Each structure stands twice: as C-alpha cells, then as structure tokens.
C-alpha cells in the first residue's frame, strides 16, 4: 500500500492515518469539517489535499449512520481501488450498501477493537491499535486484493486480524462493548444526585465500573442506534438477573431463617456466576487469564515516583505483568498495585522494602 484516503478524522480515523503515515504511506485526509481534517494534518496524519488520482485504499471512519452514504459517494467517485469502514457495527452498513445496489467486491467491513473515552483528532495516537484485535468481515463477494489490502492496513497499524461473520460480530460487540457501556452509565447515573458525603467515599471499585461512562453520549447514540436489537436482548437478560438478585436481597431482610438462607443462596449464585464469567476474559496479550499476585506499594503523588518504582522492580529482575493505582481519598498519595507472577511476589516485595518503599500488608 502506497496511498490511502481517510474519510473522517476523529479518534479512529486520525489514529489509523497517523499509523499509516509513520510507516511511509501517503495519506490524504477528508472530513465534513475541514478544520478537523486540517488539525489531523497538522498532527502529522497526512495531507488535507485531495488525491489527484485513485488511491490504493479508502478508509471510511465516520459514525455508523453515515457509513453507507459516505462509502457510496466514495465508490461512485472512484476514489480508490479498495474500500473499508471501521464502524463498530458491521451488518447494517453492509445491508445498506447492498440496498443501494453497489458493487461489494471492492468493499470489506472492519472494526478495530480499540478506543478511548476522548474523541476527536487531538485524542488520536499512532499506537492506538497496537496489539488490539481488528475484526474483518469479508463476504463471498469480497475480492482477494481488497482483503489483502485490509490485512496490510491491520499489519501497518500493528493490530491483530480476526475474521468474523458480520452478524456474529454485531452480537459479540453487543455483549462485550455496547451492553457494558449502558450498564456502566446506569451505575454512574446513581451518583448524579447522591449525597456529597457518599461520593467522597468513591474508591477504585466504582472508578473501574464507571470509567467508560465518561465517553461522549452523542457518539454512543450513533453506535447503539446501529445495533439496538442485540443490545436490548442482552439488557433484558441483565434485567432478569437484577430482578432475581433484588428478590434474594429482600429475602435476606426476612425474619424467617429459611428465607434468609434462600436469599443468601441467590446472592451467592449471581456472585459465583460473575466469577465464572470474569474468568473467561482473556488475559495479557489475549492469552488465557493468569492468576497474578499483587504487591501493593504506597506511593506519593510526585513527579518521577512511578518511574522510580518501575526501575526498582526492573533492578530486582521482576517483570510487572500489570499495574493499577488506588488513589487515597483526601491525600496526595495512593497504592500502586503491581501484579506479578506468584513466585516473584516475595522477591519483589523484599527488594522494594530494601529500597525504602512502604508496603501494604
């Protein structure tokens, strides 16, 4: 691939353009808002000048509701040899293109499974997709050259290609992305009018559950409007679980020992089902989940402290598999949770103590 046209210079489009441009591809940028395209160009994502001839690949990175019309316009103008979109739903855009009577041999639907809570070109990074799954949904009509160009794009963005059926993809993202986002938003909504004294008690648990609720509602309306059925089906199942859990908790309030026992069993069931589901979430680099030991270290909120603790862990010869920060309420300090292989935890804890770090027992 030597040339590409990216239509839509938001987070995903600009990130893809940055990755391509950094690897020698001549990238042209277009957006319904010319100022946004100029911003992306200024960041090094390419040029906002129109290509003089057909490019190798056109990447359409617009909201799902506008994918089909943007692709149709680009195809009719013949701006590229191959076309793909990066929308988070795949079945709808493909059906819309079919309804328009367009030649789908030059098109493939794709979806990079990566993003951020922030949107727009200023949030983009060239490494946004590195190591992340990038779903490809070819049909029997997809030309081999088009599939190969899509695979080249994924490789240049250093993502991991995953081939799926479009409808299976939409059901999958409803489960792992769209439904969880709504649940997160519903939990976060409970905080909107909560007492300030309660909000001040927020810890890492509520931060984890509500993190994705900070995303742009306008963007999510576009996403959910393109995949409402599968998301509604899943939320209906969640609603059933909620009803069962509410009944179990009410039973725990009963003065009757048998009802309390029944209620405890109901709560335990949902918690154990949660354990079982969580254990299926892929671990590091997409591998099977691993059980890590947590070494919690008290750290002050000062420049260079994180770098120093990682340097000390490296000097101890211990690889930190994952990390989380638990911020202390009302203090300029917190605990860094260093996740390591169980056998390495005693060695790391001892080495950090020797270097003056305070550990949580």
N, C-alpha and C positions, 0 to 999 in steps of 0.2 A: 504494500500500500504506500503510495507516494503522496496522494492528495485526499483531502476529506472536507466535507461541508457539515458543520454542526448547526442545526436549526434549533434554537432555544438555548440561551446562555445562562441558565440558572445553575444551581449547585451541580447537578449531574452532568449537564452538557458542558459546562466550563471545566469541570474536573476531567472529563474524557478528553476535551480539547487540550488541556494542559499536559496530560499524559502523552498524547499523540505528538504534540509539538516538541516535547522534550526528547522524543525519540526520532526526530528528523522528518516527521510528516508535515507537509504544508497544509495548514488548517485554515479554512475560511469560516467565518462566524456570521450568523444571521439571527435576528430576533425581532419580534413585533415592536420591541422598544429599542431603537437604535442606540440609545445611551447605554443600555445594559450590554449590548454587543461591544461597544467601544470600551467599556470597563473591562470586559473579559480580554479584549485585545491588549489593553494596557497591562494586564497581569501576565502577559506572555502566552496566552492561549491560542494566538493566531492573528489573523488579519480580518477586519470587518469589511474588507473589499470583496465584492462578488467575484466568484471564479470566472475566468474568461472562457473556459470550456468544461465539459463534463468531468467531474472528479471521480475518483475510484469508489468512494463510499460516502453516502449521505446518512448522517446520524440525526434522527429527529428526537429531540429531548424536550417535548412540550407536555403540558398536562394531558391526562388520558382523554378527556373530552375533545381535545383538539388534534389528537394524533392522526386520525384518519384524514381529516381535511388538509393537514399540513403535508402528510405523505402524498395524498392525491395531487396536490398542487405541485410538489417537487417532481413527482413521476411524470406528470403531463408536460412539465417544462424540460424534462430530460436532463436534470442537473447532475446525475451520477450513473455509474454502471450498476450500483447495488444500493439498496435502501434498508435501513433498520430503524426501529424505535427502541427506546429504553424505558417505556412506561411500566408502571408497577402492576398493570393488568394486561393480559395478552389476548383473551378470547374476543372481547368486544371490538378492539381495533381491527383485528383480522376480519371479523364478520362485516364490519362497516366497509372495509376495502373491497370485500367480495361483492357487497351490495352495490358498490359504485362501479362494478364491472372492470376493475383494474387488473392488469397482468401481475399476478403474485409470484411469478418465477424470479423476479428481481428483488423480492422482499423477504425479510425474516424478522420475526418479533423477538426481542431480547429484554432482559431485565437484570441489571446489576443489583445484587442484594447488598447495597451499601448506602449509607446516607448519614445525615447529621440533623440535629434539632434546628440548626440555622439553614436558611435558604439564600439563594442569590449567588452571583459570581464571586463576591468577596468571601464567601464561605468555602469556595472550591479549593481543592488541593490535588496535585498530580498523583498523590499516593492513595487517594480515597478508596480505590478498588483493590489495592494490593492484597492478595491472599483471600479475597472475598469471592463467594460463588457468583457467577454471571450466567443466568439462565438463557438458553437459546431454545426457541420453539419452532423449528423448521416444519414445513408440511411436505407432502409428497411432491408439491409443485415447486418447492424451493430449488433454485439452480445450485449446482455444486460450487460454482465460483462464488456465489453470494454467501453460502455457508462458510467457505474458506476465508473470505474477507471478514466475516463476523468473528471467526475464530482468531484471525490475526489481530483484530481490534482488542479482543479479550486478552490476548497474549501481550500486546503492547501496553495495556493497562495493568498487566501483571495480576489479573484475576484468574479464577478457576472456572473453566467452562462446565456447565451442567445442561444436558439436553433433556427437555421435558415436553410433553404434550401441553398445549396452551390451556386447555380446560383444567388439567391436573395442576398446572402452575397456579391458576387462579384460586383453586381450592386450597392449595398449600399456603399461599401468602395470606389468605384469609385467616388461616389457623395461626401462623407464626408471626404475622405482622399486623394485619388490619384489625382483627378482633382484639388482640392485646392492647393496641393503641386506644381503642374505645374504653376498654376496661380501666386502663391507666388514667384516662381522662375522667372517668366516673369517680375513681378513688380520689383524684386530685380535686374534683369539684366539691367533695365533702369538706375541704379545707377553706373554701372561699369565704364562708361566713362563720368559721369556727372561732371560738374564743382565742384571743391572743395568747393567753396563758397556756392553752393546749398547743398552739402552733409552735411556741418556743421549745416545746419538748420534741420536735421532729428530729429523728435520728436517721441513721443510714438506711434502715428498712423502708421508711416512707420515701426517702430520696430515690432508692432503687426502683420502687414500684411506680413512682410518678415521673421519672426522668423524661420519658418520651412524651408525656402530656404537654411538654413545653413547645412542641412543634407547631408550625403555622396552621391554624384551622382552615384557612382557605385552600391550602394545598391538600389537606386531608379530605375536605369535602369533595374535591375533584377525584381523589383516589377511591373513596368509598362509593361515590356515585357510579363508578365504573365496575364495581364488584359487590353490589348490595346483597344479592341473594345468598351467596356462601357465608358472608359475614353475619347476616341475620340468622341463618340456620345455626351457626356456632353460638351466637349470643343467646338464642333460645335454649340451647343445651346448658349454657352457663346459668341462665335464669332458673332452670330446673334444679341445678346443683345448689344455687343460692336458696331456693325455697326449702330444699331438704335440710340445708345447714341451719337455716332460721328455725325450722321445726325442732331440730336437735338441740339448739341452744335454748329454746323455750322450755324444752323438756328438762334441761339442766337446772332450771329455776324451780322445778316442781318439788313439793314436799314429799312426793312419793318416791321411795328408793328405786323401784323398778323403772319408773320413768326417767329418773336421773341416770340410771345405768344405760338405758336405751339412748338417751341423749348423748352421753359420753361416747358410746359406740358409734353414733352417727358422725360426731365431730372427728373422731379418730379415723373413720373411714375416708372422709374427704382429705384429711391431712396425709394419710398414707397414699392415697391416690395421687396427691400432689408430689410426694416423694418419688413415686414411680415415674410420673411424667417428667419431673425435673431430671431424673437420672438418664433420660433419653436425649437430653440436649447435648449436641456434640461438644467435645472439649477443645483443647488447644489445637489449632491448625485443622479443625474439622475431624480430629481423631476421636476415638471413644473417650467418654468422660473419665477423668482421672481424679483420684482422691488425694488432695494436697493437704499438707499440714500448714497451719497458719502461725507465723511468727509475728506477733504484734509489737511494734516499736513506737514509743512516744516520740513525737517529732514536733518541733516548734515551727510556726508559720513564718519562716525567714528564707530569703534567697539562698539557694545552694544546698539546703538541707536534704532535699530528695536526691540530688546528685551525689552528695556525700554518703548517704546510706546505701545507694546502689553501688558506689565504688567500694565501700567496705564489704558488701556482700560478695562482690566480684573478687576482692582480695582474699576472701575466705574460701574461694573456689566453689561457691554455691550458685547455681542458676536459679534466678527468680522466675517462676513459671507464670505468675500473675500477680497483680497488685491492686489493692483498694485503699482508699483513705477514708477514715472515720473521723469527721471533724468534731471537736469538742464544743459543746454549747457554751457560749459566753467567754471562751478563752481563745487566745491566739496559738492554739496547739491542737493536736489530734493524734490518732494512732494510724500508722501505716501498717496495713496487713500484707505481709509478704508471704505469698503462697509458694511452697517449695515441696519437693519430694519428701515423704515422711522420714526417710533415712537421713536426709540432710538437715532437718529442722534442729536437732540438738547442736550440731556443729555450727550452724548459723547463729543460733541464739547465744552460744558461748562466745563466738567471735565478736558479735556486736556488743556484748557486755564488756568484753575486754577493751573495746574502743570507746567505752563510755556511754553507750546508748542505754536508756531505761526501757525495760521490757515489761509488757503486761503479763502477769502470771496466768 
